[in-house]
Amino acid sequence: MTTLSISITAKQEAFIAAYIKAGNANNKVEVVHKALDHFAEDEAVNAVLQAESELGEGKVLYGDLRELAKKIK
């Protein structure tokens, strides 16, 4: 596992603290892990929605659905 040091805004720090206080995560690392997982899921969903949109426009789709499924997991 890699350690990453980043700067965050006061607003982001307050959100993290409130998220932990509400019992949604045990610590800051867990909050960031959850956020990145949600971001990856959103990106995968957006890719599917974009593909559906292009299909509706008659565009040909290229890609590997197995790779997309890996991003959703």
Biopython code that builds the backbone (N, CA, C, O; Angstrom):
import numpy as np
from Bio.PDB.StructureBuilder import StructureBuilder

atoms = [
    (1, "MET", "N", (0.858, -1.175, 0.000)),
    (1, "MET", "CA", (0.000, 0.000, 0.000)),
    (1, "MET", "C", (0.903, 1.237, 0.000)),
    (1, "MET", "O", (1.955, 1.254, 0.640)),
    (2, "THR", "N", (0.479, 2.253, -0.717)),
    (2, "THR", "CA", (1.237, 3.490, -0.841)),
    (2, "THR", "C", (0.662, 4.557, 0.070)),
    (2, "THR", "O", (-0.552, 4.631, 0.263)),
    (3, "THR", "N", (1.523, 5.375, 0.622)),
    (3, "THR", "CA", (1.091, 6.510, 1.429)),
    (3, "THR", "C", (1.119, 7.749, 0.552)),
    (3, "THR", "O", (2.066, 7.968, -0.204)),
    (4, "LEU", "N", (0.078, 8.552, 0.659)),
    (4, "LEU", "CA", (-0.048, 9.748, -0.152)),
    (4, "LEU", "C", (-0.314, 10.926, 0.772)),
    (4, "LEU", "O", (-1.223, 10.875, 1.601)),
    (5, "SER", "N", (0.456, 11.960, 0.634)),
    (5, "SER", "CA", (0.277, 13.160, 1.432)),
    (5, "SER", "C", (-0.308, 14.251, 0.542)),
    (5, "SER", "O", (0.283, 14.613, -0.476)),
    (6, "ILE", "N", (-1.480, 14.778, 0.932)),
    (6, "ILE", "CA", (-2.139, 15.799, 0.121)),
    (6, "ILE", "C", (-2.584, 16.970, 0.987)),
    (6, "ILE", "O", (-2.722, 16.846, 2.203)),
    (7, "SER", "N", (-2.799, 18.080, 0.351)),
    (7, "SER", "CA", (-3.369, 19.246, 1.026)),
    (7, "SER", "C", (-4.865, 19.253, 0.767)),
    (7, "SER", "O", (-5.311, 18.929, -0.333)),
    (8, "ILE", "N", (-5.646, 19.625, 1.788)),
    (8, "ILE", "CA", (-7.092, 19.744, 1.619)),
    (8, "ILE", "C", (-7.530, 21.096, 2.159)),
    (8, "ILE", "O", (-6.824, 21.731, 2.942)),
    (9, "THR", "N", (-8.697, 21.517, 1.730)),
    (9, "THR", "CA", (-9.220, 22.801, 2.190)),
    (9, "THR", "C", (-9.833, 22.643, 3.580)),
    (9, "THR", "O", (-10.075, 21.528, 4.041)),
    (10, "ALA", "N", (-10.074, 23.754, 4.224)),
    (10, "ALA", "CA", (-10.721, 23.734, 5.542)),
    (10, "ALA", "C", (-12.120, 23.134, 5.433)),
    (10, "ALA", "O", (-12.569, 22.422, 6.331)),
    (11, "LYS", "N", (-12.797, 23.422, 4.340)),
    (11, "LYS", "CA", (-14.139, 22.876, 4.115)),
    (11, "LYS", "C", (-14.091, 21.350, 3.992)),
    (11, "LYS", "O", (-14.936, 20.653, 4.552)),
    (12, "GLN", "N", (-13.111, 20.843, 3.268)),
    (12, "GLN", "CA", (-12.960, 19.396, 3.132)),
    (12, "GLN", "C", (-12.608, 18.747, 4.466)),
    (12, "GLN", "O", (-13.111, 17.671, 4.790)),
    (13, "GLU", "N", (-11.759, 19.389, 5.226)),
    (13, "GLU", "CA", (-11.381, 18.881, 6.545)),
    (13, "GLU", "C", (-12.591, 18.837, 7.476)),
    (13, "GLU", "O", (-12.770, 17.879, 8.228)),
    (14, "ALA", "N", (-13.416, 19.876, 7.419)),
    (14, "ALA", "CA", (-14.633, 19.912, 8.246)),
    (14, "ALA", "C", (-15.598, 18.799, 7.832)),
    (14, "ALA", "O", (-16.229, 18.167, 8.679)),
    (15, "PHE", "N", (-15.704, 18.568, 6.538)),
    (15, "PHE", "CA", (-16.561, 17.486, 6.063)),
    (15, "PHE", "C", (-16.084, 16.146, 6.589)),
    (15, "PHE", "O", (-16.885, 15.347, 7.075)),
    (16, "ILE", "N", (-14.791, 15.894, 6.496)),
    (16, "ILE", "CA", (-14.227, 14.633, 6.980)),
    (16, "ILE", "C", (-14.499, 14.453, 8.463)),
    (16, "ILE", "O", (-14.905, 13.375, 8.898)),
    (17, "ALA", "N", (-14.277, 15.502, 9.236)),
    (17, "ALA", "CA", (-14.519, 15.431, 10.684)),
    (17, "ALA", "C", (-15.988, 15.138, 10.976)),
    (17, "ALA", "O", (-16.298, 14.317, 11.839)),
    (18, "ALA", "N", (-16.883, 15.800, 10.268)),
    (18, "ALA", "CA", (-18.318, 15.588, 10.477)),
    (18, "ALA", "C", (-18.724, 14.177, 10.058)),
    (18, "ALA", "O", (-19.562, 13.552, 10.708)),
    (19, "TYR", "N", (-18.144, 13.685, 8.997)),
    (19, "TYR", "CA", (-18.445, 12.344, 8.498)),
    (19, "TYR", "C", (-18.044, 11.291, 9.527)),
    (19, "TYR", "O", (-18.782, 10.337, 9.776)),
    (20, "ILE", "N", (-16.876, 11.476, 10.116)),
    (20, "ILE", "CA", (-16.404, 10.557, 11.156)),
    (20, "ILE", "C", (-17.271, 10.682, 12.400)),
    (20, "ILE", "O", (-17.668, 9.673, 12.984)),
    (21, "LYS", "N", (-17.567, 11.906, 12.808)),
    (21, "LYS", "CA", (-18.389, 12.140, 13.997)),
    (21, "LYS", "C", (-19.772, 11.504, 13.851)),
    (21, "LYS", "O", (-20.342, 11.031, 14.834)),
    (22, "ALA", "N", (-20.311, 11.490, 12.639)),
    (22, "ALA", "CA", (-21.624, 10.909, 12.385)),
    (22, "ALA", "C", (-21.580, 9.380, 12.395)),
    (22, "ALA", "O", (-22.619, 8.728, 12.296)),
    (23, "GLY", "N", (-20.386, 8.814, 12.513)),
    (23, "GLY", "CA", (-20.252, 7.365, 12.568)),
    (23, "GLY", "C", (-20.192, 6.692, 11.213)),
    (23, "GLY", "O", (-20.353, 5.475, 11.118)),
    (24, "ASN", "N", (-19.964, 7.462, 10.167)),
    (24, "ASN", "CA", (-19.904, 6.905, 8.818)),
    (24, "ASN", "C", (-18.545, 6.309, 8.469)),
    (24, "ASN", "O", (-18.420, 5.573, 7.491)),
    (25, "ALA", "N", (-17.538, 6.623, 9.261)),
    (25, "ALA", "CA", (-16.191, 6.090, 9.073)),
    (25, "ALA", "C", (-15.472, 6.149, 10.409)),
    (25, "ALA", "O", (-15.853, 6.905, 11.303)),
    (26, "ASN", "N", (-14.438, 5.347, 10.532)),
    (26, "ASN", "CA", (-13.692, 5.297, 11.789)),
    (26, "ASN", "C", (-12.555, 6.298, 11.855)),
    (26, "ASN", "O", (-12.138, 6.704, 12.940)),
    (27, "ASN", "N", (-12.045, 6.703, 10.675)),
    (27, "ASN", "CA", (-10.904, 7.618, 10.658)),
    (27, "ASN", "C", (-10.800, 8.293, 9.294)),
    (27, "ASN", "O", (-11.576, 8.002, 8.383)),
    (28, "LYS", "N", (-9.839, 9.189, 9.168)),
    (28, "LYS", "CA", (-9.672, 9.961, 7.936)),
    (28, "LYS", "C", (-9.323, 9.072, 6.746)),
    (28, "LYS", "O", (-9.798, 9.296, 5.632)),
    (29, "VAL", "N", (-8.504, 8.082, 6.987)),
    (29, "VAL", "CA", (-8.105, 7.184, 5.902)),
    (29, "VAL", "C", (-9.322, 6.469, 5.335)),
    (29, "VAL", "O", (-9.461, 6.335, 4.119)),
    (30, "GLU", "N", (-10.193, 6.014, 6.210)),
    (30, "GLU", "CA", (-11.398, 5.314, 5.751)),
    (30, "GLU", "C", (-12.290, 6.244, 4.925)),
    (30, "GLU", "O", (-12.891, 5.812, 3.942)),
    (31, "VAL", "N", (-12.376, 7.500, 5.315)),
    (31, "VAL", "CA", (-13.177, 8.464, 4.562)),
    (31, "VAL", "C", (-12.608, 8.619, 3.147)),
    (31, "VAL", "O", (-13.355, 8.605, 2.169)),
    (32, "VAL", "N", (-11.308, 8.764, 3.047)),
    (32, "VAL", "CA", (-10.683, 8.942, 1.735)),
    (32, "VAL", "C", (-10.844, 7.684, 0.889)),
    (32, "VAL", "O", (-11.126, 7.772, -0.306)),
    (33, "HIS", "N", (-10.668, 6.515, 1.499)),
    (33, "HIS", "CA", (-10.861, 5.266, 0.756)),
    (33, "HIS", "C", (-12.288, 5.173, 0.219)),
    (33, "HIS", "O", (-12.497, 4.822, -0.942)),
    (34, "LYS", "N", (-13.268, 5.487, 1.067)),
    (34, "LYS", "CA", (-14.665, 5.453, 0.630)),
    (34, "LYS", "C", (-14.906, 6.448, -0.496)),
    (34, "LYS", "O", (-15.590, 6.138, -1.471)),
    (35, "ALA", "N", (-14.349, 7.628, -0.362)),
    (35, "ALA", "CA", (-14.539, 8.662, -1.389)),
    (35, "ALA", "C", (-13.969, 8.201, -2.732)),
    (35, "ALA", "O", (-14.602, 8.386, -3.772)),
    (36, "LEU", "N", (-12.789, 7.608, -2.710)),
    (36, "LEU", "CA", (-12.178, 7.138, -3.956)),
    (36, "LEU", "C", (-12.961, 5.982, -4.556)),
    (36, "LEU", "O", (-13.108, 5.900, -5.775)),
    (37, "ASP", "N", (-13.465, 5.089, -3.712)),
    (37, "ASP", "CA", (-14.299, 3.989, -4.214)),
    (37, "ASP", "C", (-15.566, 4.520, -4.874)),
    (37, "ASP", "O", (-15.956, 4.055, -5.945)),
    (38, "HIS", "N", (-16.207, 5.497, -4.232)),
    (38, "HIS", "CA", (-17.423, 6.087, -4.813)),
    (38, "HIS", "C", (-17.103, 6.804, -6.123)),
    (38, "HIS", "O", (-17.874, 6.728, -7.079)),
    (39, "PHE", "N", (-15.981, 7.490, -6.164)),
    (39, "PHE", "CA", (-15.571, 8.193, -7.369)),
    (39, "PHE", "C", (-15.365, 7.202, -8.520)),
    (39, "PHE", "O", (-15.812, 7.447, -9.641)),
    (40, "ALA", "N", (-14.691, 6.087, -8.240)),
    (40, "ALA", "CA", (-14.455, 5.069, -9.266)),
    (40, "ALA", "C", (-15.779, 4.487, -9.761)),
    (40, "ALA", "O", (-15.949, 4.270, -10.961)),
    (41, "GLU", "N", (-16.711, 4.234, -8.849)),
    (41, "GLU", "CA", (-18.028, 3.721, -9.235)),
    (41, "GLU", "C", (-18.770, 4.733, -10.098)),
    (41, "GLU", "O", (-19.378, 4.368, -11.105)),
    (42, "ASP", "N", (-18.723, 5.994, -9.711)),
    (42, "ASP", "CA", (-19.386, 7.042, -10.498)),
    (42, "ASP", "C", (-18.803, 7.116, -11.909)),
    (42, "ASP", "O", (-19.542, 7.263, -12.882)),
    (43, "GLU", "N", (-17.492, 7.015, -12.018)),
    (43, "GLU", "CA", (-16.850, 7.069, -13.326)),
    (43, "GLU", "C", (-17.298, 5.892, -14.196)),
    (43, "GLU", "O", (-17.535, 6.056, -15.392)),
    (44, "ALA", "N", (-17.411, 4.713, -13.596)),
    (44, "ALA", "CA", (-17.859, 3.533, -14.352)),
    (44, "ALA", "C", (-19.296, 3.705, -14.807)),
    (44, "ALA", "O", (-19.624, 3.388, -15.950)),
    (45, "VAL", "N", (-20.151, 4.199, -13.938)),
    (45, "VAL", "CA", (-21.555, 4.429, -14.301)),
    (45, "VAL", "C", (-21.645, 5.472, -15.410)),
    (45, "VAL", "O", (-22.408, 5.309, -16.362)),
    (46, "ASN", "N", (-20.867, 6.538, -15.285)),
    (46, "ASN", "CA", (-20.872, 7.573, -16.321)),
    (46, "ASN", "C", (-20.410, 7.027, -17.666)),
    (46, "ASN", "O", (-20.918, 7.441, -18.708)),
    (47, "ALA", "N", (-19.456, 6.106, -17.655)),
    (47, "ALA", "CA", (-18.987, 5.497, -18.895)),
    (47, "ALA", "C", (-20.107, 4.692, -19.547)),
    (47, "ALA", "O", (-20.273, 4.731, -20.766)),
    (48, "VAL", "N", (-20.873, 3.965, -18.740)),
    (48, "VAL", "CA", (-21.994, 3.190, -19.268)),
    (48, "VAL", "C", (-23.064, 4.126, -19.827)),
    (48, "VAL", "O", (-23.587, 3.890, -20.916)),
    (49, "LEU", "N", (-23.385, 5.174, -19.095)),
    (49, "LEU", "CA", (-24.390, 6.132, -19.560)),
    (49, "LEU", "C", (-23.955, 6.804, -20.855)),
    (49, "LEU", "O", (-24.768, 7.019, -21.754)),
    (50, "GLN", "N", (-22.679, 7.132, -20.946)),
    (50, "GLN", "CA", (-22.154, 7.743, -22.171)),
    (50, "GLN", "C", (-22.264, 6.759, -23.332)),
    (50, "GLN", "O", (-22.634, 7.139, -24.443)),
    (51, "ALA", "N", (-21.942, 5.498, -23.070)),
    (51, "ALA", "CA", (-22.040, 4.476, -24.112)),
    (51, "ALA", "C", (-23.483, 4.307, -24.572)),
    (51, "ALA", "O", (-23.744, 4.175, -25.768)),
    (52, "GLU", "N", (-24.417, 4.311, -23.630)),
    (52, "GLU", "CA", (-25.836, 4.210, -24.002)),
    (52, "GLU", "C", (-26.260, 5.404, -24.851)),
    (52, "GLU", "O", (-27.001, 5.256, -25.823)),
    (53, "SER", "N", (-25.789, 6.569, -24.479)),
    (53, "SER", "CA", (-26.112, 7.767, -25.236)),
    (53, "SER", "C", (-25.569, 7.674, -26.661)),
    (53, "SER", "O", (-26.261, 8.009, -27.622)),
    (54, "GLU", "N", (-24.331, 7.219, -26.784)),
    (54, "GLU", "CA", (-23.722, 7.085, -28.104)),
    (54, "GLU", "C", (-24.427, 6.015, -28.923)),
    (54, "GLU", "O", (-24.576, 6.150, -30.138)),
    (55, "LEU", "N", (-24.856, 4.961, -28.261)),
    (55, "LEU", "CA", (-25.596, 3.912, -28.957)),
    (55, "LEU", "C", (-26.899, 4.475, -29.515)),
    (55, "LEU", "O", (-27.282, 4.178, -30.646)),
    (56, "GLY", "N", (-27.571, 5.290, -28.709)),
    (56, "GLY", "CA", (-28.804, 5.923, -29.150)),
    (56, "GLY", "C", (-28.592, 6.861, -30.321)),
    (56, "GLY", "O", (-29.506, 7.091, -31.114)),
    (57, "GLU", "N", (-27.394, 7.399, -30.431)),
    (57, "GLU", "CA", (-27.051, 8.287, -31.536)),
    (57, "GLU", "C", (-26.548, 7.505, -32.751)),
    (57, "GLU", "O", (-26.196, 8.089, -33.776)),
    (58, "GLY", "N", (-26.522, 6.176, -32.619)),
    (58, "GLY", "CA", (-26.084, 5.347, -33.734)),
    (58, "GLY", "C", (-24.584, 5.196, -33.854)),
    (58, "GLY", "O", (-24.093, 4.701, -34.868)),
    (59, "LYS", "N", (-23.851, 5.609, -32.845)),
    (59, "LYS", "CA", (-22.401, 5.475, -32.887)),
    (59, "LYS", "C", (-22.012, 4.039, -32.534)),
    (59, "LYS", "O", (-22.693, 3.374, -31.754)),
    (60, "VAL", "N", (-20.930, 3.584, -33.109)),
    (60, "VAL", "CA", (-20.419, 2.250, -32.815)),
    (60, "VAL", "C", (-19.612, 2.318, -31.530)),
    (60, "VAL", "O", (-18.844, 3.256, -31.313)),
    (61, "LEU", "N", (-19.793, 1.316, -30.682)),
    (61, "LEU", "CA", (-19.096, 1.286, -29.403)),
    (61, "LEU", "C", (-17.943, 0.286, -29.446)),
    (61, "LEU", "O", (-18.078, -0.819, -29.971)),
    (62, "TYR", "N", (-16.828, 0.690, -28.892)),
    (62, "TYR", "CA", (-15.665, -0.176, -28.779)),
    (62, "TYR", "C", (-15.258, -0.212, -27.315)),
    (62, "TYR", "O", (-15.333, 0.803, -26.622)),
    (63, "GLY", "N", (-14.833, -1.359, -26.848)),
    (63, "GLY", "CA", (-14.353, -1.449, -25.480)),
    (63, "GLY", "C", (-14.498, -2.857, -24.950)),
    (63, "GLY", "O", (-15.034, -3.743, -25.615)),
    (64, "ASP", "N", (-14.017, -3.039, -23.758)),
    (64, "ASP", "CA", (-14.040, -4.336, -23.110)),
    (64, "ASP", "C", (-14.930, -4.247, -21.881)),
    (64, "ASP", "O", (-14.572, -3.601, -20.896)),
    (65, "LEU", "N", (-16.077, -4.886, -21.935)),
    (65, "LEU", "CA", (-17.014, -4.844, -20.815)),
    (65, "LEU", "C", (-16.431, -5.490, -19.560)),
    (65, "LEU", "O", (-16.810, -5.128, -18.446)),
    (66, "ARG", "N", (-15.507, -6.447, -19.729)),
    (66, "ARG", "CA", (-14.876, -7.060, -18.558)),
    (66, "ARG", "C", (-14.047, -6.014, -17.791)),
    (66, "ARG", "O", (-14.037, -6.002, -16.560)),
    (67, "GLU", "N", (-13.364, -5.150, -18.525)),
    (67, "GLU", "CA", (-12.565, -4.103, -17.884)),
    (67, "GLU", "C", (-13.479, -3.116, -17.152)),
    (67, "GLU", "O", (-13.159, -2.674, -16.049)),
    (68, "LEU", "N", (-14.610, -2.774, -17.764)),
    (68, "LEU", "CA", (-15.566, -1.873, -17.135)),
    (68, "LEU", "C", (-16.132, -2.511, -15.866)),
    (68, "LEU", "O", (-16.288, -1.840, -14.847)),
    (69, "ALA", "N", (-16.436, -3.797, -15.931)),
    (69, "ALA", "CA", (-16.981, -4.489, -14.762)),
    (69, "ALA", "C", (-15.986, -4.487, -13.609)),
    (69, "ALA", "O", (-16.391, -4.414, -12.449)),
    (70, "LYS", "N", (-14.699, -4.567, -13.905)),
    (70, "LYS", "CA", (-13.657, -4.526, -12.855)),
    (70, "LYS", "C", (-13.705, -3.192, -12.111)),
    (70, "LYS", "O", (-13.482, -3.150, -10.902)),
    (71, "LYS", "N", (-13.993, -2.113, -12.819)),
    (71, "LYS", "CA", (-14.040, -0.785, -12.198)),
    (71, "LYS", "C", (-15.228, -0.655, -11.265)),
    (71, "LYS", "O", (-15.170, 0.100, -10.294)),
    (72, "ILE", "N", (-16.289, -1.367, -11.538)),
    (72, "ILE", "CA", (-17.500, -1.279, -10.723)),
    (72, "ILE", "C", (-17.342, -2.036, -9.412)),
    (72, "ILE", "O", (-17.931, -1.644, -8.405)),
    (73, "LYS", "N", (-16.563, -3.109, -9.403)),
    (73, "LYS", "CA", (-16.389, -3.944, -8.212)),
    (73, "LYS", "C", (-15.728, -3.211, -7.097)),
    (73, "LYS", "O", (-15.512, -3.780, -6.027)),
]
sb = StructureBuilder()
sb.init_structure("model")
sb.init_model(0)
sb.init_chain("A")
sb.init_seg("    ")
for serial, (resi, resn, name, xyz) in enumerate(atoms, 1):
    if name == "N":
        sb.init_residue(resn, " ", resi, " ")
    sb.init_atom(name, np.array(xyz, "f"), 0.0, 1.0, " ", f" {name:<3s}", serial, name[0])
structure = sb.get_structure()
